Amino acid sequence: MNRRDLLISSVAAATGVGLAGCDDHGASKLPQAPAPTTGPDGKRLIPWQNWSGYQFGVPVQRLVPKDEAELSDIMRHAPGPIRPVGAGHSFTALVPTDGTLLSLRNFSGLLSHDQDSMTARLGAGTRLGDVGPMLDEVGQALANMPDIDSQTLAGAIGTATHGTGAGLGALHSYVKALRLVTPRGEIIDCSAEQNPEVFSAAKVSLGSLGVITQMTLQNVPTHRLKRRSWLAPIDELIDNFDQLVSENHSFEMYYIPFCSQAMAVAINPTDEPMQPRGPEQDNDAVMQMKQLRDWLSWWPGMRQRLLDMATRDFEPEEAVDVWYRIFPSSREVRFNEMEYHLPSEALMPAFKQVRERIESQHHEEFFPVEIRVVRGDDAMLSPFQGHAVSSSIAVHRYHKEDPLPYFASLEPIYQPYEGRPHWGKMHTLSSAQLAARYPRWKDFLAVREALDPDGRMLNPYLRQLFGIS
Ligand SMILES: Cc1cc2nc3c(=O)[nH]c(=O)nc-3n(C[C@H](O)[C@H](O)[C@H](O)COP(=O)(O)OP(=O)(O)OC[C@H]3O[C@@H](n4cnc5c(N)ncnc54)[C@H](O)[C@@H]3O)c2cc1C
């Protein structure tokens, strides 16, 4: 019997009385995208929405330039705000615009590669899921990947997207060079040697300095990875967290609210024979946890007993495959997310408060909380700068439920630790608070001002974030 069947049977046994909840968990407060309208020139205007549906905008035009010359022309003349979009997987309002929405899907694919330096030049609009087979084909691999592979390269580096591993940096830390088309239509190549100040700003730049058309990545030789996931008592995983991080190439932990077991995932290089991953069970498991919440949020003790029963006999899962089929998973249950990056020593004190607050005040929560580590780097807006290794805590809220009260309840926990929010995930920090947490904040704003003095790439969200009226 698998995890899912166990949960179903446990719930069915315990709730023969049929105790479905009637709380909509704030569904009625969710913002609603407008219906398609017609613009002044008679053109149909279709709203754009992000992956979770929480962010939206009605661009007056959507453009898909075919090359850098066309893009440069668009940058000079198109109505602003000009907002580049990748896969729309950010939870914050980085992309919405009532001006010009730009897709870089024509800037996609492997442009060149060098086996001696293990580098590859790729189109900035390439999806991570396409990067995998392309690099593998030429004997290369990304050093690390996030949870999913739907993002584009430019979108991922633009918000400091990361995976997990004490020796593994966020994706932008592997960028050796990139090309930017600025709002004035200039084409700037930058790297540590060429335009280094622009390079340091552009790696994590929230699409605010220009449009990235290509980038060169420092890769590693292609390899096979072994993924092992298992459940263990949460207190044991907390006690052993540092050791598990140091013993494994990549390690993360998922705390399951109202369960005394947590899930651990370790990924390591291997020469073992291939053993592809079985069907993804995480999406079903999350919906089962939701069902249990719907029926039993009023009785946390019973919910915990059932979750403990359902997870008790979970057999560890192992898979061996090429790197790009091991790192990412599928995330079909949609959600909104808040993730904070913290100094390593703050991780467990902060996490213990998060856990205590969820179990005392948020009986409605069911999504697992994800805990990861990331190697530091020095990009101007990298949330990982200043620390050899940072840690992160990510909380999620089902997309049909209001995320704001839950996130507002947890966000203050991170402030005494000077936590830095993930740029693509929800938070409420002001530009003054961010400035205090980023030693090179003013340097970044100076580069932005020099490249986009008229603020053509600033939508209202970015203006507020950067403190620009
Ligand atoms: C299901 C899910 C799982 C996720 N897992 C992880 C994870 O494991 N780790 C993690 O760190 N994050 C994760 N994220 C967050 C996600 O990786 C980031 O929000 C990322 O930025 C999304 O990439 P995108 O291609 O969708 O970019 P978008 O969200 O479309 O854009 C992101 C930013 O990049 C800019 N941009 C896009 N293209 C360009 C370009 N060509 N030039 C300049 N700027 C550009 C946009 O203007 C915007 O500011 C996850 C998100 C979801 C929905």
The ligand as an SDF file (V2000), in Angstrom:
LIG
                    3D

 53 58  0  0  0  0  0  0  0  0999 V2000
    6.4140   25.5990   -9.0190 C   0  0  0  0  0  0  0  0  0  0  0  0
    7.5780   26.5270   -8.7810 C   0  0  0  0  0  0  0  0  0  0  0  0
    8.7570   26.0100   -8.2790 C   0  0  0  0  0  0  0  0  0  0  0  0
    9.8480   26.8570   -8.0330 C   0  0  0  0  0  0  0  0  0  0  0  0
   11.0010   26.3390   -7.5240 N   0  0  0  0  0  0  0  0  0  0  0  0
   12.0350   27.1480   -7.2310 C   0  0  0  0  0  0  0  0  0  0  0  0
   13.2430   26.6300   -6.6800 C   0  0  0  0  0  0  0  0  0  0  0  0
   13.4040   25.4270   -6.4870 O   0  0  0  0  0  0  0  0  0  0  0  0
   14.2270   27.5150   -6.3700 N   0  0  0  0  0  0  0  0  0  0  0  0
   14.0890   28.8700   -6.5520 C   0  0  0  0  0  0  0  0  0  0  0  0
   15.0040   29.6070   -6.2230 O   0  0  0  0  0  0  0  0  0  0  0  0
   12.9630   29.3770   -7.1050 N   0  0  0  0  0  0  0  0  0  0  0  0
   11.9530   28.5530   -7.4480 C   0  0  0  0  0  0  0  0  0  0  0  0
   10.8120   29.0770   -8.0200 N   0  0  0  0  0  0  0  0  0  0  0  0
   10.7930   30.4990   -8.3650 C   0  0  0  0  0  0  0  0  0  0  0  0
   11.2610   30.6920   -9.8080 C   0  0  0  0  0  0  0  0  0  0  0  0
   12.4180   29.9350  -10.0810 O   0  0  0  0  0  0  0  0  0  0  0  0
   11.6230   32.1550  -10.0580 C   0  0  0  0  0  0  0  0  0  0  0  0
   10.5590   32.9780   -9.7320 O   0  0  0  0  0  0  0  0  0  0  0  0
   12.0790   32.4110  -11.4940 C   0  0  0  0  0  0  0  0  0  0  0  0
   12.4290   33.7590  -11.6180 O   0  0  0  0  0  0  0  0  0  0  0  0
   11.0250   32.0600  -12.5320 C   0  0  0  0  0  0  0  0  0  0  0  0
   11.6200   32.0500  -13.8200 O   0  0  0  0  0  0  0  0  0  0  0  0
   10.7380   32.4440  -15.0860 P   0  0  0  0  0  0  0  0  0  0  0  0
   11.4620   32.0170  -16.3010 O   0  0  0  0  0  0  0  0  0  0  0  0
    9.3670   31.9600  -14.8960 O   0  0  0  0  0  0  0  0  0  0  0  0
   10.8150   34.0250  -14.9980 O   0  0  0  0  0  0  0  0  0  0  0  0
    9.6320   35.0890  -14.8060 P   0  0  0  0  0  0  0  0  0  0  0  0
    8.9500   34.8100  -13.5380 O   0  0  0  0  0  0  0  0  0  0  0  0
    8.8250   35.1720  -16.0280 O   0  0  0  0  0  0  0  0  0  0  0  0
   10.5240   36.4130  -14.6430 O   0  0  0  0  0  0  0  0  0  0  0  0
   11.3730   36.5570  -13.5330 C   0  0  0  0  0  0  0  0  0  0  0  0
   12.1690   37.8510  -13.6740 C   0  0  0  0  0  0  0  0  0  0  0  0
   13.1020   37.7170  -14.7390 O   0  0  0  0  0  0  0  0  0  0  0  0
   12.9290   38.7780  -15.6640 C   0  0  0  0  0  0  0  0  0  0  0  0
   13.2740   38.2850  -16.9830 N   0  0  0  0  0  0  0  0  0  0  0  0
   12.7170   37.2680  -17.6690 C   0  0  0  0  0  0  0  0  0  0  0  0
   13.3340   37.1270  -18.8610 N   0  0  0  0  0  0  0  0  0  0  0  0
   14.2910   38.0840  -18.9250 C   0  0  0  0  0  0  0  0  0  0  0  0
   15.2660   38.4560  -19.8940 C   0  0  0  0  0  0  0  0  0  0  0  0
   15.3990   37.8130  -21.0520 N   0  0  0  0  0  0  0  0  0  0  0  0
   16.0940   39.4930  -19.6070 N   0  0  0  0  0  0  0  0  0  0  0  0
   16.0070   40.1630  -18.4380 C   0  0  0  0  0  0  0  0  0  0  0  0
   15.1050   39.8400  -17.4920 N   0  0  0  0  0  0  0  0  0  0  0  0
   14.2660   38.8140  -17.7270 C   0  0  0  0  0  0  0  0  0  0  0  0
   11.4790   39.1850  -15.5140 C   0  0  0  0  0  0  0  0  0  0  0  0
   11.2650   40.5110  -15.9710 O   0  0  0  0  0  0  0  0  0  0  0  0
   11.3060   39.0510  -14.0090 C   0  0  0  0  0  0  0  0  0  0  0  0
   11.7980   40.1980  -13.3700 O   0  0  0  0  0  0  0  0  0  0  0  0
    9.7280   28.2570   -8.2980 C   0  0  0  0  0  0  0  0  0  0  0  0
    8.5330   28.7780   -8.8150 C   0  0  0  0  0  0  0  0  0  0  0  0
    7.4690   27.9150   -9.0500 C   0  0  0  0  0  0  0  0  0  0  0  0
    6.1870   28.4680   -9.5990 C   0  0  0  0  0  0  0  0  0  0  0  0
  1  2  1  0
  2  3  1  0
  2 52  2  0
  3  4  2  0
  4  5  1  0
  4 50  1  0
  5  6  2  0
  6  7  1  0
  6 13  1  0
  7  8  2  0
  7  9  1  0
  9 10  1  0
 10 11  2  0
 10 12  1  0
 12 13  2  0
 13 14  1  0
 14 15  1  0
 14 50  1  0
 15 16  1  0
 16 17  1  0
 16 18  1  0
 18 19  1  0
 18 20  1  0
 20 21  1  0
 20 22  1  0
 22 23  1  0
 23 24  1  0
 24 25  2  0
 24 26  1  0
 24 27  1  0
 27 28  1  0
 28 29  2  0
 28 30  1  0
 28 31  1  0
 31 32  1  0
 32 33  1  0
 33 34  1  0
 33 48  1  0
 34 35  1  0
 35 36  1  0
 35 46  1  0
 36 37  1  0
 36 45  1  0
 37 38  2  0
 38 39  1  0
 39 40  1  0
 39 45  2  0
 40 41  1  0
 40 42  2  0
 42 43  1  0
 43 44  2  0
 44 45  1  0
 46 47  1  0
 46 48  1  0
 48 49  1  0
 50 51  2  0
 51 52  1  0
 52 53  1  0
M  END
$$$$
